[in-house]
């Protein structure tokens, strides 16, 4: 990225820190816990599988032969992540507040939540019994961080669809994940409860407080997007 003063940066967390310094008043790197934020962000490198095949959309899932990692390897990652979250008092990586440490982890944990249940029976990062702190982190990200819930968070079904595409980390042979994908899709396709609808609307209202150009509801905003892009869709 090239900044207005001509300087350039490329490493993602360096960019996060610079954006926070320029526009966020240090909210993502609170001075009182800045070292903890940096250290927690770096712990990701020590916990996630180091010998997995790189991929832009299916990272840390397959070995170099293109086969899914063993269930025990995934469970080790989830257990260590749960322990790390527990050590902070939670629900976030550095305690009660959302920080840059959560930004470092969320792209991969979000994908794990959608993708891991497709590989092995009984493997669910959101299992509150097996990974209580991790489950609380997912809930906190999705219900108390409006920008993430309303703008950044990806679609679980889209992350799972990647698993059926040859070449995304799987060595050209998609794993047989169809049946588990169908089961998860049925759960996500159910009608929202009134409680869930009110929760999501509250997040949306908070998100659009500083964005008056947005529609009053998430569905109206989505509909407006489809209408605006109708030429390319039809």
WOWOWO-V392144 format. One record per helix or strand of 3 or more residues. SS is the DSSP state (H for helix, E for strand). FROM is the first residue (numbers start at 0). LEN is the number of residues. If there is no record, write none. Layout:
[[SS	FROM	LEN] [SS	FROM	LEN]]
This chain:
[[H	11	13] [H	30	17] [H	70	18] [H	99	19] [H	131	13] [H	145	7] [H	155	7] [H	177	11] [H	193	17] [H	217	11] [H	229	4]]
